Amino acid sequence: MMARLLVLFIVIGMMTSCEKDPDIRYQALLDAEFVIPTNLNTLETHYFTIENVPTFFFQNAHLHNVDTSSILDIKAAKGLLRATFNDADYDFIERIVVNVYSNKNPRKKEMYYLDFVPLSTDKELRMLSSTTNLKGTLDSELVTIEVGIKLRRYAPGNIRSKLEFGYAVF
């Protein structure tokens, strides 16, 4: 009797807790460039600010026939750091975080992070997307992106880097 009651509660709990995730209405892919200089120390986290990065939010919404007032959520999609002109290996980076803010919403919100960068990154560094709701920030035409990097060792030279990122609209 007790076992049947337990099974019944588990089944009811599973059925009532399952919700369908909202469908992605569209995704946008963007990029921004910055330079990692060679003279950075390994003791502190260094921040690189990339200002006036266009999001093309309203153009993408119009292109995909999405009413901007019906948007529920905006989440970070793909996040990737890649060298633009040389074959740099990003194994000198220990930790990375990417934040975003706008004039409309000056509070920084995390988009991407990677707390433990592997020792073999090759020519690109794939980051994990944060689960932060970016609505109110990425729905601005221009945003400011802040890349924070903590070094494991000195950078091998000035590395011109491209941050390839995107957002998903729900």
C-alpha positions as CSV (number, residue, x, y, z in Angstrom):
1,M,0.0,0.0,0.0
2,M,2.7,2.4,1.0
3,A,4.8,1.6,-2.1
4,R,1.8,2.3,-4.4
5,L,1.2,5.6,-2.7
6,L,4.9,6.5,-3.1
7,V,4.8,5.6,-6.8
8,L,1.6,7.7,-7.3
9,F,3.2,10.7,-5.7
10,I,6.3,10.4,-7.9
11,V,4.2,10.1,-11.0
12,I,2.0,13.1,-10.1
13,G,5.1,15.1,-9.2
14,M,6.8,14.3,-12.5
15,M,3.7,15.1,-14.6
16,T,3.0,18.5,-12.9
17,S,6.6,19.7,-12.9
18,C,7.2,19.2,-16.6
19,E,6.6,22.3,-18.7
20,K,7.3,22.7,-22.3
21,D,10.2,25.1,-22.8
22,P,9.3,28.2,-24.9
23,D,10.3,28.0,-28.5
24,I,13.2,30.0,-29.9
25,R,11.7,32.7,-32.1
26,Y,15.0,33.6,-33.7
27,Q,18.7,33.9,-33.1
28,A,21.2,36.6,-34.0
29,L,24.9,36.2,-34.4
30,L,27.3,39.1,-33.9
31,D,30.9,39.9,-33.4
32,A,33.2,42.5,-31.8
33,E,37.0,42.9,-31.8
34,F,39.6,43.9,-29.2
35,V,43.3,43.4,-28.6
36,I,44.9,41.5,-25.8
37,P,48.2,43.2,-25.1
38,T,51.4,41.4,-24.2
39,N,52.2,43.4,-21.1
40,L,49.4,42.2,-18.7
41,N,50.3,40.7,-15.4
42,T,49.0,37.4,-14.0
43,L,47.8,38.7,-10.6
44,E,44.6,40.5,-11.5
45,T,41.7,40.2,-13.9
46,H,42.0,42.6,-16.9
47,Y,38.9,44.1,-18.4
48,F,38.5,45.1,-22.1
49,T,35.6,47.4,-22.9
50,I,34.1,47.3,-26.4
51,E,31.7,50.2,-26.8
52,N,28.8,50.8,-29.2
53,V,28.4,47.2,-30.4
54,P,25.2,47.1,-32.6
55,T,22.7,44.4,-31.7
56,F,20.4,44.9,-34.7
57,F,17.6,43.9,-32.4
58,F,14.8,45.7,-34.1
59,Q,16.0,44.8,-37.6
60,N,16.1,41.1,-36.7
61,A,12.7,41.2,-35.0
62,H,11.2,42.8,-38.1
63,L,13.0,40.4,-40.4
64,H,11.6,37.4,-38.5
65,N,8.1,39.0,-38.1
66,V,8.3,39.1,-34.3
67,D,6.5,41.8,-32.3
68,T,9.0,43.1,-29.8
69,S,6.3,43.6,-27.1
70,S,5.6,39.8,-27.2
71,I,9.2,38.8,-26.5
72,L,9.4,36.9,-23.2
73,D,13.1,36.4,-22.8
74,I,16.5,37.0,-24.4
75,K,19.4,34.6,-23.6
76,A,23.0,34.4,-24.7
77,A,23.6,31.9,-27.5
78,K,27.0,30.9,-28.9
79,G,30.1,32.5,-27.3
80,L,33.5,32.1,-28.9
81,L,36.8,33.9,-28.8
82,R,39.0,33.6,-31.9
83,A,42.3,35.2,-33.0
84,T,41.8,37.2,-36.2
85,F,45.2,37.4,-37.8
86,N,47.5,34.9,-36.1
87,D,47.2,31.4,-34.9
88,A,47.1,32.2,-31.2
89,D,46.5,29.5,-28.7
90,Y,44.4,30.9,-25.8
91,D,45.9,28.5,-23.2
92,F,47.5,31.5,-21.4
93,I,44.1,32.5,-20.2
94,E,43.0,31.0,-16.9
95,R,39.5,32.4,-16.6
96,I,37.2,34.6,-18.8
97,V,33.9,36.3,-18.3
98,V,31.9,38.4,-20.8
99,N,29.4,41.0,-19.4
100,V,27.0,43.3,-21.3
101,Y,25.3,46.6,-20.4
102,S,23.6,49.4,-22.3
103,N,22.7,53.1,-21.7
104,K,19.1,51.9,-21.2
105,N,20.2,49.3,-18.5
106,P,23.6,50.3,-17.0
107,R,23.7,47.2,-14.7
108,K,26.2,44.6,-16.0
109,K,24.8,41.2,-16.9
110,E,26.8,38.1,-17.5
111,M,26.6,36.6,-21.0
112,Y,29.4,34.1,-21.1
113,Y,32.0,32.6,-18.7
114,L,34.6,29.9,-18.5
115,D,36.1,29.4,-15.1
116,F,38.7,26.7,-16.0
117,V,40.2,27.2,-19.5
118,P,41.7,24.0,-20.7
119,L,45.4,23.9,-21.5
120,S,44.8,23.0,-25.1
121,T,42.4,25.5,-26.6
122,D,43.8,25.6,-30.2
123,K,42.8,28.6,-32.1
124,E,39.5,29.3,-30.4
125,L,38.1,29.5,-26.9
126,R,34.5,28.3,-26.5
127,M,32.7,29.7,-23.6
128,L,29.6,28.6,-21.6
129,S,26.4,30.7,-22.0
130,S,25.0,32.2,-18.9
131,T,21.3,31.7,-18.1
132,T,20.8,35.4,-17.3
133,N,17.7,37.1,-18.8
134,L,19.2,39.7,-21.1
135,K,15.9,41.4,-22.0
136,G,16.2,45.1,-21.2
137,T,19.8,45.1,-22.2
138,L,20.2,43.4,-25.6
139,D,16.9,45.0,-26.8
140,S,18.9,48.2,-27.2
141,E,20.4,49.2,-30.5
142,L,23.9,49.6,-29.0
143,V,25.5,47.8,-26.1
144,T,28.8,47.8,-24.3
145,I,30.6,44.5,-23.9
146,E,33.1,44.0,-21.2
147,V,35.5,41.0,-21.5
148,G,37.3,40.1,-18.2
149,I,40.4,37.9,-18.5
150,K,42.6,36.4,-15.8
151,L,45.9,35.1,-17.1
152,R,47.6,31.9,-16.3
153,R,50.9,33.2,-17.8
154,Y,51.9,36.2,-20.0
155,A,50.3,36.5,-23.4
156,P,52.7,35.5,-26.2
157,G,52.2,38.8,-28.1
158,N,49.5,41.4,-28.9
159,I,46.6,39.2,-29.9
160,R,43.9,40.7,-32.0
161,S,40.8,38.8,-30.9
162,K,37.3,38.5,-32.2
163,L,34.4,37.8,-29.8
164,E,31.8,35.9,-31.8
165,F,28.6,35.9,-29.8
166,G,24.8,35.7,-30.3
167,Y,21.5,35.8,-28.6
168,A,18.3,33.8,-28.7
169,V,14.9,35.4,-28.5
170,F,12.0,33.6,-26.9
